[in-house]
Amino acid sequence: MKKSYLFSFWLAALPLLSRAQTSPAPATLLHPAAVFDGETLHPGWAVLVEGEKITAAGPAAQVKVPAGTRTLELPGLTLLPGLIEGHSHLLLHPYNETSWDDQVLKEPLALRVARATVSAQKTLLAGFTTSRDLGTEGAGYADVGLKQAINEGIIPGPRLLVATRALVATGSYGPRLAAVENLPQGAQEADGVDGIVRAVREQIGHGADVIKVYADYRWGVNNAAEPTFSLEELTLIVQTARSAGRGVVAHASTAEGMRRAVLAGVETIEHGDGGTPEVFRLMKQRGVALCPTVAATDATSQYRGWKKGQDPEPARVTAKRQALAAARQAGVALAMGGDVGVFPHGDNAREMELLVHDYGLPPLEVLREATSGNARIFHLADRGRVAPGLLADLVAVAGDPTQQVEALRQVRLVMKGGVLYKQP
């Protein structure tokens, strides 16, 4: 019985897996009810895809269609750029399944990679064709291998920007156990000039697209969040990364950690819970974006017992709300990213729904953040919009996501590089 079930599972999976290895069709015309181009909704548009690129987009009657083009009619659907996840951890799974410490200390690497393979597929089928994966949390350089497997068509998944091991100041991160020395850590420890330069270069040499640094962490008295690296150390991390063409992102949840990271020249602040109006004004001046990760705060608060809709709002949720309001007041650019992995992969739209329903952002603003906005912040000039010459990373959803964010749950078509992974 068990063998029969497994055989049936693989038979069912073969069509999807084979599509991941298929070359793009010569030409495909997508004819939806409307096209969201990354900025604006256009009813009556059509999009022509040839190979892996978009070659035309505009009013359907004006798009010239080559002979032999296949046409996909998408009535009632909105076509939009493939969504871009700004903060994920494919090598993690929800903490209410297994604690972070146990994932880092007890789960074999092969198990974590196998689970991440499934998570990558779930992410893609949810309409997220690009994902910035910000740290393997103790799984070494496994994200580099996942990225390679996706790029080579071995497994289906989003285009990945990987941060590999991430950087922490010695003693500041975890796991921690006073009775045991030299425990495996969830990130790479580095300090001082020589140590920091070597660590940044090691990660770049192993395939890091971006360097992630923990500018603060819960290592203060009573586990209070406090700054970790000095401003000089952070500046050296940024300078070393930039010399190899990499940007730096900073985990930071205290005002001082954020301030140091911004002055050092990081490109995005992840979380930002303790940001003050002064810090957010500094971010605006320096062109640093905020990735607020409201979904992770919502999820972990519920894991700790918060009955949402019944209990009073936890202090950490209130702090997040106040910080996001201050960031918007200061005009800080927002990156859309939920810290998925803390909550289930494939549930990426949760961040967007919360931003609309719990934090009051308009659906159109959030949709722009997840497409053209993230593409701009992450320096991805070849995606995030529907325009000739860009990658044919496209998603079709039922309804109008510029008005109702819930439409993003109704994914009917997923195309990446001209290859269909899901269609009506």
Order of alpha helices (4+ residues) and beta strands (2+ residues): alpha-beta-beta-beta-beta-beta-beta-alpha-alpha-beta-alpha-beta-beta-beta-alpha-beta-beta-beta-alpha-beta-alpha-beta-alpha-beta-alpha-alpha-alpha-alpha-alpha-beta-beta-beta
